[in-house]
Amino acid sequence: MSPTGSEDSGFRRQEFIQHLCLCAELPALLMGFYDSATRRISESWAAGTDGGPTPAEMIRAAEARLAVQTALTANGPPQEAPEIWLAAGPLAVGMGKPVARLVPVLVCTAPLPLTQPGLAALLRMGLAYAHQQLTEDVYSRLIWPEGLVEATLRVLSIEVFLVTATGEIRYDGRSPGPAGADDPDWLMVNGRLSLRDDACRAQLQRALAVATGPAPSASIVSVPARSGLMRMAVVAPLLASTPPQAMVLFEAPRTDHAALREHFFATHGLTQSEKLVAQEVLDGKTLNEAAENTRFSLSTVRSYMKQIFAKTGAHRQSELISMYYTAILPVGTSIASAEARRSH
């Protein structure tokens, strides 16, 4: 019987590293994911002969070197290079581009600098593979344990509709209870999802067409709240659905959604002051309003915004908002997909 799920992933990773270690003619090789928050390699897989260092020795040496490197770059600009190579005693430690707060790493017994072209190419390929595996782990978790869907929705305060291209509601994932003033002002017309505002309704229809079209992709739309303020929603394709369906994901204003924002802020290493300013921006406030609400001067708010942009990679306030709402897609997509499978 062939392995499935996480077992299949582990089998593929182990098979890859064994072949890579053999081709590179190295006594030992290790790959994994370094968590910059805990300063530990959270997951790893290794290969090698009895003559090389043990996986535990490689992990300890790599963690010590990576802790120094990540501390030095914590407040600097985002990593631009696809890889960074560090010396850790007799070991070489390769760092790939971070995904959230995790960093793909490769540890081997090759000395630095990597002067052998063939070896350097093989190790770059190994680091690229580790990055691909990390991306897959973070953004493509397809299966959620039975019974955790609703609990996760509540914790992360994500609500969801599953709808067809014409807006026909197949699943209504809103929390039960009376609507509050800050709830999105969704309009239900003959079982179809719509909005009262003409411009927002047209925007929603276009987003549904894109999400269920031949080249499906996600969009962010504006949704008026009952209070008159504007909220945001993500319209994303529900892959492998027949007929094509879309997910409409949005935050639940009746619950405390601080955990979701705090996760986003922590992922990008924002300071407490930067978080206060970012909160205002995510609430749709102007920089003048952010200064008034936080009691910072306008120049201070602008300075914090520059730091926020540097850490997140955003260039404008609208891009930061888009980045934040897009950040719920990996979680929201998995939740909605699991709920769709469970309800059929």
Number of C-alpha atoms within 10 A of each C-alpha: 3 6 11 10 10 10 11 12 15 15 15 12 19 18 14 16 22 18 12 19 22 15 12 18 13 17 17 26 31 26 29 24 25 26 21 23 13 11 16 18 21 12 12 19 19 23 24 21 13 9 8 16 18 16 18 11 11 24 20 14 18 27 20 13 16 26 17 11 15 15 12 10 11 14 14 12 13 16 13 8 9 13 16 14 16 18 18 21 12 13 20 22 27 23 24 24 19 21 18 19 15 25 22 28 30 29 27 26 19 23 15 14 11 14 10 9 9 11 16 15 13 15 22 16 13 22 24 20 20 24 26 14 16 22 16 12 14 13 16 13 13 15 12 15 7 10 10 13 18 16 10 15 21 18 14 21 22 25 23 24 21 25 25 24 19 14 21 18 19 16 15 13 17 17 17 6 7 8 13 13 14 17 22 25 21 16 14 14 11 8 12 14 22 21 20 13 14 10 12 16 19 14 18 25 19 15 25 27 22 20 26 26 15 9 8 18 17 20 21 21 21 16 26 19 18 15 12 13 14 17 20 21 22 26 30 26 28 25 15 9 14 8 8 18 26 31 30 30 26 24 25 20 18 15 13 13 16 13 12 17 19 13 14 20 21 15 17 17 20 21 14 11 14 18 20 17 24 24 18 17 19 19 15 18 16 13 19 14 14 23 19 13 13 14 11 17 14 15 12 14 23 17 12 21 22 15 18 24 17 16 20 20 15 17 13 12 19 13 14 19 19 19 16 17 21 19 18 19 19 14 19 25 23 19 23 28 22 18 20 15 10 11 8 5
